[in-house]
Amino acid sequence: MKVETLAQQLLFSTVRLETVGPTGAGTATTFVFNYLKDDAAVPVLVTNKHVVERAETARFFFTASDGKEPVIGKAVGFTIEDAASQWHGHPRDEVDVAVMPLGPLITKIRELKKQIFFRFVPSDWIPTEEQIEELDALEEVVFVGYPNGLLDTKNLTPIMRRGTTATPLALDYNGEPVFLIDASVFPGSSGSPVFIHNVGSYSTMKGLVVGSRIIFLGLVGQVAYREDEGEIGFRSIPTAQVPFVKTREMIDLGVVYKASTVVETVEDLIKARGLKQA
């Protein structure tokens, strides 16, 4: 399979993540992000804090490569120990974003004499303030990941889903760096990157534009639910199915941490660990 279109690139931007911790095993999504600044780069994996904060081991599944193209249906999997310590969280406790340097993982893969195929989500896909102002209150979005741990078991590719914004991207919902999406978000969707992807033409506040665009908006972190008493609340998306004492019904609203929080986390990582940009 040749990877040529933007949609095909999104298909290979995510990595399936399986964790084991004190409460058992879970499945989530991580994606490959390339922080670009002043012609230098820091590549990282991105997911949510709640996915990895108590992880004892983490197993990653990349698509294998023949050196040029992906080898569809073949994965390269490897496990790291003391997994929680490998991740760096956003400096604000309440911002559910964590990153891990990709370099050590690439070194480990090379030691295994394996080749992997992936596509970066580059930081220059993050919208500028001007671009955000051009976005309407209702925009169609796409997100990529492994809901309920699902994937194409034959081809080992993730699930691509659509939804719409439920709150304006130009505003911080409840004063936090998040917005809501109207979409079905399930366990395993934690860490799924969210995009606007238009092909051929798209509308802005200024009118119709002929062309295509890709915008990285952020990552899924929480889901809205209704308890049996009828109260509406938000909770982090579990990585595994866990029984509740109360009845909770998901109401197809997801919380997305804005792309700016990913940049903030990477910059804090660089400051804390003294990483050099490639």
Secondary structure, 3 states (H helix, E strand, C coil): CCCCCHHHHHHCCEEEEEEEECCEEEEEEEEEEEEEECCEEEEEEEECHHHHCCCCEEEEEEEEECCCCEEEEEEEEEEEECHHHHCEECCCCCCCCEEEECHHHHHHHHHCCCCEECCCEEHHHCCCHHHHHHCCCCCEEEEEECHHHCCECCCCECEEEEEEECCCCCCCHHHCCEEEEECCCCCCCCCCEEEEEECCEEEECCEEEECCEEEEEEEEEEEEEEECCCCEEEEECCCCCCCCCCCEEEEEEEEEEEHHHHHHHHHHHHHHHCCCCC
